[in-house]
Amino acid sequence: MKQITYLALLALATIPSLSFAQDGYQLSAIKPEVVFTPKGFDSNDNAQVVLYGRFSDVCHRVAQPSYSVDQAKHRVYIQNRVYTKPLCVEILVSEPYTVVINLDALPKGNYDVFVSDDKGIYSKTAVLPIAQAKSPEAVDDYLYAQINYAQVSDPGSTLTQVTVRGTIHNTCLGLKDVSVSLSPGNVYDVLPIMEITHQANCQMMDTPFEKTVTLSNLPAAPALLNIRSAGGQSIEKVIDQRIF
């Protein structure tokens, strides 16, 4: 059985762990409110699972999750974790948090995602589909522009807009379109698609761009923006109208 196991960003998490431990925080598992599995990844992409929840007090801090991938069984196991301070003034809040788990490139298949609850019991929560890349050389189906920044405006109104800012690195390329589609699981796929505008006298040059698109049929439940970017990467942002 081929199994790849990770402890997400273990080395980077070591120093913060000591700091939180010294401040009286305890590390524990917590079940996320929503598990998002974007549908646009293929076997050349950095596949991602996104966890979302809300803290009801100021006694919790996000910790690095642990996860493992069983490629033979096409399963992903995730434990969402937090730092909790037992001796804390319980001021009631509604503080949203988002955890993006980078799984790296995965072989083609539908991966069952199992997520742990507070007691360490795993249950199937979602399915992460990975399509076969069209060719080993092709990173994406489209030429995606590099996205540096994304902002959501008026998420509590009937007209919600997303503004993306990025960079195009060649004078022979231009931004063709930023398409938006809603897929199952309340995931909006935002695709900044480039096109070859001409093929003469091409030069390496950075050209910034900004584009605003409107989201239609925004659900009342939390929704994920899966904003694709160059190099098989993506930016994940959660919209939760309930906190506005």
C-alpha positions as YAML, in Angstrom:
chain: A
units: angstrom
residues:
- id: 1
  name: MET
  ca: [0.00, 0.00, 0.00]
- id: 2
  name: LYS
  ca: [1.38, 3.34, -1.03]
- id: 3
  name: GLN
  ca: [0.63, 5.91, 1.62]
- id: 4
  name: ILE
  ca: [2.05, 9.42, 1.89]
- id: 5
  name: THR
  ca: [1.75, 11.03, 5.32]
- id: 6
  name: TYR
  ca: [2.36, 14.65, 6.19]
- id: 7
  name: LEU
  ca: [2.32, 16.87, 9.23]
- id: 8
  name: ALA
  ca: [1.51, 20.17, 7.61]
- id: 9
  name: LEU
  ca: [4.43, 22.58, 7.80]
- id: 10
  name: LEU
  ca: [5.91, 20.70, 10.74]
- id: 11
  name: ALA
  ca: [9.16, 22.65, 10.89]
- id: 12
  name: LEU
  ca: [7.45, 26.01, 10.64]
- id: 13
  name: ALA
  ca: [4.89, 25.04, 13.27]
- id: 14
  name: THR
  ca: [7.49, 24.12, 15.89]
- id: 15
  name: ILE
  ca: [8.35, 27.64, 17.06]
- id: 16
  name: PRO
  ca: [4.71, 28.89, 17.24]
- id: 17
  name: SER
  ca: [3.78, 25.72, 19.14]
- id: 18
  name: LEU
  ca: [6.37, 26.45, 21.82]
- id: 19
  name: SER
  ca: [5.22, 30.05, 22.03]
- id: 20
  name: PHE
  ca: [1.56, 29.12, 22.45]
- id: 21
  name: ALA
  ca: [2.46, 26.38, 24.94]
- id: 22
  name: GLN
  ca: [4.41, 28.88, 27.03]
- id: 23
  name: ASP
  ca: [1.39, 31.19, 26.98]
- id: 24
  name: GLY
  ca: [-0.82, 28.45, 28.43]
- id: 25
  name: TYR
  ca: [-2.51, 27.26, 25.25]
- id: 26
  name: GLN
  ca: [-3.30, 23.57, 24.71]
- id: 27
  name: LEU
  ca: [-3.35, 21.84, 21.31]
- id: 28
  name: SER
  ca: [-6.55, 19.95, 20.47]
- id: 29
  name: ALA
  ca: [-8.68, 18.74, 17.57]
- id: 30
  name: ILE
  ca: [-11.78, 20.61, 16.44]
- id: 31
  name: LYS
  ca: [-14.30, 19.73, 13.76]
- id: 32
  name: PRO
  ca: [-14.62, 22.42, 11.06]
- id: 33
  name: GLU
  ca: [-18.03, 23.79, 10.22]
- id: 34
  name: VAL
  ca: [-17.59, 23.34, 6.47]
- id: 35
  name: VAL
  ca: [-15.18, 21.32, 4.31]
- id: 36
  name: PHE
  ca: [-14.75, 22.65, 0.76]
- id: 37
  name: THR
  ca: [-13.33, 20.49, -2.03]
- id: 38
  name: PRO
  ca: [-12.87, 22.55, -5.23]
- id: 39
  name: LYS
  ca: [-13.65, 20.61, -8.40]
- id: 40
  name: GLY
  ca: [-11.16, 22.12, -10.87]
- id: 41
  name: PHE
  ca: [-7.92, 20.33, -10.00]
- id: 42
  name: ASP
  ca: [-6.12, 17.88, -12.27]
- id: 43
  name: SER
  ca: [-3.12, 15.62, -11.74]
- id: 44
  name: ASN
  ca: [-0.68, 18.48, -12.46]
- id: 45
  name: ASP
  ca: [-2.18, 20.91, -9.93]
- id: 46
  name: ASN
  ca: [-1.54, 21.55, -6.28]
- id: 47
  name: ALA
  ca: [-4.80, 20.06, -4.98]
- id: 48
  name: GLN
  ca: [-6.35, 21.77, -1.98]
- id: 49
  name: VAL
  ca: [-8.97, 21.16, 0.68]
- id: 50
  name: VAL
  ca: [-10.33, 24.17, 2.55]
- id: 51
  name: LEU
  ca: [-11.65, 24.09, 6.12]
- id: 52
  name: TYR
  ca: [-13.91, 26.82, 7.47]
- id: 53
  name: GLY
  ca: [-15.36, 27.55, 10.86]
- id: 54
  name: ARG
  ca: [-16.06, 30.23, 13.44]
- id: 55
  name: PHE
  ca: [-14.73, 30.67, 16.96]
- id: 56
  name: SER
  ca: [-17.41, 31.68, 19.46]
- id: 57
  name: ASP
  ca: [-14.92, 33.18, 21.92]
- id: 58
  name: VAL
  ca: [-11.43, 34.68, 22.05]
- id: 59
  name: CYS
  ca: [-9.86, 31.63, 23.72]
- id: 60
  name: HIS
  ca: [-8.89, 29.80, 20.50]
- id: 61
  name: ARG
  ca: [-6.16, 30.17, 17.88]
- id: 62
  name: VAL
  ca: [-5.75, 28.32, 14.59]
- id: 63
  name: ALA
  ca: [-3.04, 25.63, 14.60]
- id: 64
  name: GLN
  ca: [-1.46, 23.67, 11.77]
- id: 65
  name: PRO
  ca: [-3.70, 20.77, 10.72]
- id: 66
  name: SER
  ca: [-2.40, 17.24, 10.33]
- id: 67
  name: TYR
  ca: [-3.34, 15.18, 7.30]
- id: 68
  name: SER
  ca: [-2.44, 12.07, 5.35]
- id: 69
  name: VAL
  ca: [-3.12, 10.85, 1.82]
- id: 70
  name: ASP
  ca: [-3.70, 7.18, 1.05]
- id: 71
  name: GLN
  ca: [-3.22, 7.04, -2.71]
- id: 72
  name: ALA
  ca: [-4.01, 3.32, -2.93]
- id: 73
  name: LYS
  ca: [-7.48, 3.76, -1.39]
- id: 74
  name: HIS
  ca: [-7.99, 7.29, -2.73]
- id: 75
  name: ARG
  ca: [-8.57, 8.71, 0.72]
- id: 76
  name: VAL
  ca: [-7.55, 11.90, 2.51]
- id: 77
  name: TYR
  ca: [-7.56, 12.06, 6.31]
- id: 78
  name: ILE
  ca: [-7.62, 15.49, 7.96]
- id: 79
  name: GLN
  ca: [-7.52, 16.62, 11.57]
- id: 80
  name: ASN
  ca: [-8.26, 20.28, 12.08]
- id: 81
  name: ARG
  ca: [-6.46, 21.57, 15.17]
- id: 82
  name: VAL
  ca: [-6.58, 24.63, 17.41]
- id: 83
  name: TYR
  ca: [-4.77, 26.10, 20.37]
- id: 84
  name: THR
  ca: [-7.12, 26.63, 23.34]
- id: 85
  name: LYS
  ca: [-6.40, 28.67, 26.44]
- id: 86
  name: PRO
  ca: [-8.23, 27.07, 29.40]
- id: 87
  name: LEU
  ca: [-7.99, 30.13, 31.65]
- id: 88
  name: CYS
  ca: [-9.52, 32.77, 29.42]
- id: 89
  name: VAL
  ca: [-12.17, 35.47, 29.65]
- id: 90
  name: GLU
  ca: [-15.02, 34.08, 27.56]
- id: 91
  name: ILE
  ca: [-16.00, 37.08, 25.48]
- id: 92
  name: LEU
  ca: [-18.58, 35.97, 22.93]
- id: 93
  name: VAL
  ca: [-17.59, 36.65, 19.32]
- id: 94
  name: SER
  ca: [-18.18, 35.22, 15.86]
- id: 95
  name: GLU
  ca: [-14.63, 35.03, 14.55]
- id: 96
  name: PRO
  ca: [-14.29, 33.22, 11.19]
- id: 97
  name: TYR
  ca: [-11.21, 31.21, 10.30]
- id: 98
  name: THR
  ca: [-10.04, 29.50, 7.12]
- id: 99
  name: VAL
  ca: [-7.47, 26.72, 6.82]
- id: 100
  name: VAL
  ca: [-6.11, 25.82, 3.37]
- id: 101
  name: ILE
  ca: [-4.50, 22.38, 3.13]
- id: 102
  name: ASN
  ca: [-2.09, 21.93, 0.22]
- id: 103
  name: LEU
  ca: [-2.00, 18.29, -0.88]
- id: 104
  name: ASP
  ca: [0.42, 18.77, -3.78]
- id: 105
  name: ALA
  ca: [-0.22, 16.97, -7.09]
- id: 106
  name: LEU
  ca: [-2.34, 13.81, -6.77]
- id: 107
  name: PRO
  ca: [-2.97, 11.04, -9.33]
- id: 108
  name: LYS
  ca: [-6.32, 10.99, -11.12]
- id: 109
  name: GLY
  ca: [-9.28, 9.77, -9.08]
- id: 110
  name: ASN
  ca: [-12.06, 10.67, -6.67]
- id: 111
  name: TYR
  ca: [-10.62, 11.00, -3.17]
- id: 112
  name: ASP
  ca: [-12.90, 10.47, -0.16]
- id: 113
  name: VAL
  ca: [-12.13, 13.13, 2.44]
- id: 114
  name: PHE
  ca: [-12.38, 11.99, 6.06]
- id: 115
  name: VAL
  ca: [-12.33, 14.67, 8.76]
- id: 116
  name: SER
  ca: [-11.83, 14.17, 12.47]
- id: 117
  name: ASP
  ca: [-14.23, 15.47, 15.11]
- id: 118
  name: ASP
  ca: [-13.26, 16.83, 18.53]
- id: 119
  name: LYS
  ca: [-12.77, 13.28, 19.86]
- id: 120
  name: GLY
  ca: [-10.51, 12.11, 17.02]
- id: 121
  name: ILE
  ca: [-13.21, 10.06, 15.25]
- id: 122
  name: TYR
  ca: [-13.01, 10.31, 11.45]
- id: 123
  name: SER
  ca: [-16.03, 10.40, 9.15]
- id: 124
  name: LYS
  ca: [-16.39, 10.88, 5.41]
- id: 125
  name: THR
  ca: [-17.24, 14.53, 4.78]
- id: 126
  name: ALA
  ca: [-16.62, 15.27, 1.11]
- id: 127
  name: VAL
  ca: [-15.15, 13.99, -2.17]
- id: 128
  name: LEU
  ca: [-12.19, 15.63, -3.88]
- id: 129
  name: PRO
  ca: [-12.15, 14.89, -7.65]
- id: 130
  name: ILE
  ca: [-8.81, 14.96, -9.46]
- id: 131
  name: ALA
  ca: [-8.96, 14.89, -13.27]
- id: 132
  name: GLN
  ca: [-6.25, 13.51, -15.52]
- id: 133
  name: ALA
  ca: [-4.01, 16.24, -16.92]
- id: 134
  name: LYS
  ca: [-4.20, 16.47, -20.69]
- id: 135
  name: SER
  ca: [-0.44, 16.07, -20.95]
- id: 136
  name: PRO
  ca: [2.55, 15.95, -18.57]
- id: 137
  name: GLU
  ca: [3.76, 19.24, -20.03]
- id: 138
  name: ALA
  ca: [0.45, 21.09, -19.68]
- id: 139
  name: VAL
  ca: [0.10, 22.62, -16.23]
- id: 140
  name: ASP
  ca: [-3.49, 23.82, -16.79]
- id: 141
  name: ASP
  ca: [-6.27, 23.54, -19.36]
- id: 142
  name: TYR
  ca: [-6.01, 27.30, -19.87]
- id: 143
  name: LEU
  ca: [-3.28, 29.89, -19.62]
- id: 144
  name: TYR
  ca: [-4.07, 31.40, -16.23]
- id: 145
  name: ALA
  ca: [-2.79, 34.81, -15.22]
- id: 146
  name: GLN
  ca: [-0.84, 35.25, -12.01]
- id: 147
  name: ILE
  ca: [-3.19, 36.48, -9.28]
- id: 148
  name: ASN
  ca: [-1.62, 38.52, -6.49]
- id: 149
  name: TYR
  ca: [-4.68, 39.74, -4.61]
- id: 150
  name: ALA
  ca: [-8.43, 39.17, -4.41]
- id: 151
  name: GLN
  ca: [-11.04, 41.22, -2.55]
- id: 152
  name: VAL
  ca: [-14.76, 40.65, -1.98]
- id: 153
  name: SER
  ca: [-17.01, 43.72, -1.82]
- id: 154
  name: ASP
  ca: [-20.43, 43.94, -0.14]
- id: 155
  name: PRO
  ca: [-20.73, 40.21, 0.72]
- id: 156
  name: GLY
  ca: [-23.89, 40.90, 2.71]
- id: 157
  name: SER
  ca: [-25.71, 42.65, -0.14]
- id: 158
  name: THR
  ca: [-27.64, 41.33, -3.14]
- id: 159
  name: LEU
  ca: [-24.79, 42.39, -5.44]
- id: 160
  name: THR
  ca: [-21.51, 40.78, -4.42]
- id: 161
  name: GLN
  ca: [-18.42, 41.53, -6.48]
- id: 162
  name: VAL
  ca: [-14.92, 40.07, -6.53]
- id: 163
  name: THR
  ca: [-11.94, 42.14, -7.63]
- id: 164
  name: VAL
  ca: [-8.77, 40.30, -8.65]
- id: 165
  name: ARG
  ca: [-5.41, 41.94, -9.26]
- id: 166
  name: GLY
  ca: [-2.53, 40.22, -10.95]
- id: 167
  name: THR
  ca: [0.40, 40.42, -13.31]
- id: 168
  name: ILE
  ca: [0.97, 39.37, -16.93]
- id: 169
  name: HIS
  ca: [4.64, 38.72, -17.66]
- id: 170
  name: ASN
  ca: [4.87, 38.90, -21.46]
- id: 171
  name: THR
  ca: [3.88, 41.55, -24.01]
- id: 172
  name: CYS
  ca: [2.36, 38.87, -26.28]
- id: 173
  name: LEU
  ca: [-0.16, 37.84, -23.63]
- id: 174
  name: GLY
  ca: [-3.33, 39.58, -22.53]
- id: 175
  name: LEU
  ca: [-6.24, 38.93, -20.19]
- id: 176
  name: LYS
  ca: [-9.05, 37.37, -22.22]
- id: 177
  name: ASP
  ca: [-11.66, 36.86, -19.53]
- id: 178
  name: VAL
  ca: [-12.29, 36.21, -15.86]
- id: 179
  name: SER
  ca: [-14.99, 33.57, -15.90]
- id: 180
  name: VAL
  ca: [-17.08, 32.60, -12.86]
- id: 181
  name: SER
  ca: [-19.09, 29.41, -12.39]
- id: 182
  name: LEU
  ca: [-20.82, 27.86, -9.38]
- id: 183
  name: SER
  ca: [-20.10, 24.17, -8.78]
- id: 184
  name: PRO
  ca: [-21.66, 21.78, -6.23]
- id: 185
  name: GLY
  ca: [-20.73, 22.37, -2.61]
- id: 186
  name: ASN
  ca: [-21.09, 26.17, -2.90]
- id: 187
  name: VAL
  ca: [-17.75, 26.62, -4.67]
- id: 188
  name: TYR
  ca: [-17.28, 29.48, -7.13]
- id: 189
  name: ASP
  ca: [-14.53, 28.74, -9.65]
- id: 190
  name: VAL
  ca: [-12.92, 32.00, -10.77]
- id: 191
  name: LEU
  ca: [-10.71, 31.56, -13.85]
- id: 192
  name: PRO
  ca: [-8.44, 34.42, -15.01]
- id: 193
  name: ILE
  ca: [-7.87, 33.22, -18.58]
- id: 194
  name: MET
  ca: [-5.13, 34.70, -20.75]
- id: 195
  name: GLU
  ca: [-4.78, 34.64, -24.52]
- id: 196
  name: ILE
  ca: [-1.94, 35.11, -27.01]
- id: 197
  name: THR
  ca: [-2.60, 38.52, -28.54]
- id: 198
  name: HIS
  ca: [0.24, 38.41, -31.09]
- id: 199
  name: GLN
  ca: [3.46, 36.49, -31.72]
- id: 200
  name: ALA
  ca: [5.90, 39.12, -32.95]
- id: 201
  name: ASN
  ca: [8.49, 40.97, -30.87]
- id: 202
  name: CYS
  ca: [7.44, 39.29, -27.64]
- id: 203
  name: GLN
  ca: [9.22, 40.64, -24.59]
- id: 204
  name: MET
  ca: [9.35, 39.74, -20.94]
- id: 205
  name: MET
  ca: [7.61, 42.61, -19.17]
- id: 206
  name: ASP
  ca: [5.36, 42.79, -16.11]
- id: 207
  name: THR
  ca: [1.97, 44.35, -16.78]
- id: 208
  name: PRO
  ca: [-0.45, 44.67, -13.85]
- id: 209
  name: PHE
  ca: [-4.18, 44.24, -14.33]
- id: 210
  name: GLU
  ca: [-7.37, 44.53, -12.30]
- id: 211
  name: LYS
  ca: [-10.74, 42.95, -13.06]
- id: 212
  name: THR
  ca: [-14.05, 42.97, -11.18]
- id: 213
  name: VAL
  ca: [-16.70, 40.27, -11.63]
- id: 214
  name: THR
  ca: [-20.15, 39.78, -10.09]
- id: 215
  name: LEU
  ca: [-21.23, 36.65, -8.23]
- id: 216
  name: SER
  ca: [-24.76, 35.46, -8.98]
- id: 217
  name: ASN
  ca: [-26.96, 33.21, -6.85]
- id: 218
  name: LEU
  ca: [-24.84, 33.71, -3.74]
- id: 219
  name: PRO
  ca: [-26.04, 31.09, -1.21]
- id: 220
  name: ALA
  ca: [-26.94, 31.89, 2.38]
- id: 221
  name: ALA
  ca: [-24.51, 29.22, 3.56]
- id: 222
  name: PRO
  ca: [-20.73, 29.82, 3.44]
- id: 223
  name: ALA
  ca: [-19.31, 29.73, -0.10]
- id: 224
  name: LEU
  ca: [-15.75, 29.30, -1.34]
- id: 225
  name: LEU
  ca: [-14.00, 31.35, -4.01]
- id: 226
  name: ASN
  ca: [-11.52, 29.07, -5.79]
- id: 227
  name: ILE
  ca: [-9.48, 31.62, -7.74]
- id: 228
  name: ARG
  ca: [-7.07, 29.92, -10.10]
- id: 229
  name: SER
  ca: [-3.62, 31.34, -10.72]
- id: 230
  name: ALA
  ca: [-0.57, 30.63, -12.88]
- id: 231
  name: GLY
  ca: [1.61, 27.59, -12.24]
- id: 232
  name: GLY
  ca: [-1.16, 25.28, -11.02]
- id: 233
  name: GLN
  ca: [-1.80, 27.45, -7.96]
- id: 234
  name: SER
  ca: [-4.97, 28.99, -6.56]
- id: 235
  name: ILE
  ca: [-6.22, 31.47, -3.97]
- id: 236
  name: GLU
  ca: [-9.02, 30.36, -1.65]
- id: 237
  name: LYS
  ca: [-11.38, 32.82, 0.05]
- id: 238
  name: VAL
  ca: [-14.57, 32.06, 1.99]
- id: 239
  name: ILE
  ca: [-17.68, 34.27, 1.88]
- id: 240
  name: ASP
  ca: [-20.03, 33.93, 4.86]
- id: 241
  name: GLN
  ca: [-23.03, 36.25, 4.66]
- id: 242
  name: ARG
  ca: [-24.14, 35.30, 8.17]
- id: 243
  name: ILE
  ca: [-21.41, 37.39, 9.81]
- id: 244
  name: PHE
  ca: [-22.29, 40.60, 8.00]
...
